[in-house]
Amino acid sequence: MRVYLSSTLNDLFPERQAVKEVLGGECVVVESYTADERSVRDSCLADVAGCELYIGIIGRRYGHIPDGENLSITELEYHQAVACNIPTLVFIKDDDEIKGKFHDAVTQENPPQLIEAFRQQIASRAAFFKTVEDLKARVVKAFFHHLQRHQTPQRKRIEGEPYPGLRAFRPEESDRFFGRDVEIEDLIERLLARNDRFIAVIGPSGSGKSSLVYAGLIPALSQSHAGGMRWYSVSFSPRELGDDPFLPLVAALNKAFPGCGWRVPDLSQRLRADPASISLIADEALQPQGANAQLLLFIDQFEELFAAKVDTAARDAYFRLLVAAAASPRLRVVVAMRSDFYGHWPQDGASAALLHSGHYSVVTPGAAALEKIIVEPAKAAGLTIAPRLVQRILNDTGTALALAEFALAQLYARKIGNELTEAAYDAIGGIAGAINGLAEEAVTRVQQANNLDEETFSRLFIAIANVEQRNDDDTGALAVVRRRARPYELSPPALLLAQQLIERRILVSRQDGKGQPAIIEVGHEAVFDHWQRFKDWHAHYADDLSLRRQAEQAAREWYNRQRSLLFQWHWERQKTAILALAQLHRLVAPALDADFSDPAIVVWNLLESQLEPPLRQFLYPEPLRLLGELNTDETTHLRREEIGSRLNQMGDPRRGVGLDEQGLPDITWIDIPAGELTLKTGDYFQFPGFRIARYPITWVQYRAFVDANDGYSNEEWWDGLKKASEPGDLLWASANYPAIKVSWYDAIAFCRWLSAKCKLPIRLPAEWEWQWAAVGNTKQDYPWEGKHVDYHGKPSLMLLARLNHKYAGINRTMAVGMYPLSRSLFGVGDMAGNIDQWCLNADGEPRNVSVNGDHARVVRGGSWSVFVEDARSATRNGAPPGARGNGLGFRVLCESPIVETLSATPLNAEKLAC
């Protein structure tokens, strides 16, 4: 556009330069002419007549009056524009701002009455300004209005649907975008007049932030050549391609400028490592487009950058990129963000300054603008809508612009001829009814051929919804936000439901590039407020969703800190999060598990595959990690003791070491097949199969007997036995440590009590049964295979590492099961070291298994106080039945006539129900 810029020469030079900067392009100004008065006058008037727009800047200097004229050249130019019907934009400088020496009242070049008369003549059609920046802003607005009136093509009748529903308007839908002229002007002014290079469009959900930029600002910039600039826009959301916010930026740049030949992964890594290089990348992209090309980056749904899954280091680098982009001469950045995430904005100096300078608040349009938003697209599409219906929609939607758009889209789908009717509005049940009704319509459609159970809905809702903390909310409330789902995250029934919801615009789906998987998300977060099924689900799982968010955020922090144990959750917190996630995924742990009694660990085996890293690694249960450390001979005895203490502290989750739901000892029974062996005494035994406890009886299990009303104090269990007045001392009595200070009499009474409670034949093992469970017919010295002595005949390093013995350095008992590599071939643990274990039979008479008499009884296994050589499986010792030593404990056996022949493969452990 050819613009004639008129002003007096000497007094308004800064103002002319400012307008030239704003307009750019071809602009004729007074500096274009020579000093020949006649040629100046003629040339000026001829050029005015040849322009498409006249812009006049008037101060307090009237200007040069050519010979033979009564008017100055400045006033002649204005009259020429009027006479030629050329549009005029006139700007008068405020008197309070005129302090220069070129004031006519000061120079007396012309009578002051001349300039006063001219100002009065044009005042009614002029805009007054104070500063150069003020002038630039006013010129931009006026120029924008001029383009709208004179250069914007006449709107054609809208073809197709005039309302977008819950989704945002797209740039190509600017022909149906109404009611936001003021905001568009403001944004244009800030970008062009104020030369703002960063703008944060911030407003509540449903205020139309995204549409304002997509269908308002971007088309306005592309239609306007103000500043002589050619605008190229690149739009994306931070998490539309996953949790790395750099990937969508680079993918959008690559799509907009394919000629640059960028590789997305390489460019993404480059920007992450060097955010300031965004300026060079913009130059590379725009260089073929010419010197006046400008790049607008629009980051929609900017609050996604604050999601827990976004890497903290990546987020920090992203803000450094924004700061660098705002300093680049060829880049402008606009972000749209929900106001309830305002408090998430980083408070470092550069980031805070960016927001402070670029903040632009968007509020929901007022009643007049909303009415225009409703009525004008209908008119443009050749539709009619009654004023009463318009008012009903306004009353029902209030400030929720997205809901009004959704209702209008539904009315359009049900129009009668060219009329949007109240009857249709009644039929859909208003706003809330429309969303809920359409969603349930989709449910009904899928249910006709598929069973949609609660797990299906939960899988869908988990995929499309997340919660985020509102830092600026004093209540600490969580906001429900959209989450982008990939089809593979959904079960087949959930995917079918999603497709039906997409057809009804409750959900939307898009594919951002060839080879990229589709993205499924809600059309607008208003769905979360008006779909009753989702609201009920969210109300039920709100606490679980909150825990999921906390876990994701903590996992990200842990990962960024190089997986430091300082940032790793302990089991007490992991457990609540795992159970919450299991609830969300509708996972139910099996009633029984052979190895663990804690339902959180049992359900973890089902949940693990459904979690993505780093959450999966972060929530990997601490008990499993600790138990995993035990499966190597490199783990020291001291570390094993620490692990046992930690397991005890958290409530040892292993089956076989604690109590069951009835408060009775939870015994893990190991099936042992029938066998035969000869003791060191020369006695030969052949015996049927039986079951033996995997671990010795622990303190918590023994204390259940001692503390029970019908336990230790019940004389029934002591028939034929010598009962001490009190149980043994509680020495090293952590719950998962083996019970010690237990006499043989105490152990027999315990077995009688447990037999009665479980209705099973439970007793102490005879020593041949004990030895068979330890080594079978292998003739090994110890329960495990391997080298037990070195080349010098001394205990091997493996042997020294696999049991708690005199020189282990512990000097007391430790938790049961801390040496899993020392289990027997049948899977029985703790058969060597830690404690001596009472056997049923007498020491001097191996075949004597009577409970009568005070014969010394056999003990096997070797305690923490013995040399490793004395912990051999065949080593037998005896002790008086009333002895209560600090290394004396026991394990139990259950008579079970099972397999009669020796099996080379250990059978599975099985818990016998009491």
Disulfide bonds with the S-S distance in Angstrom:
Cys758-Cys914 2.19
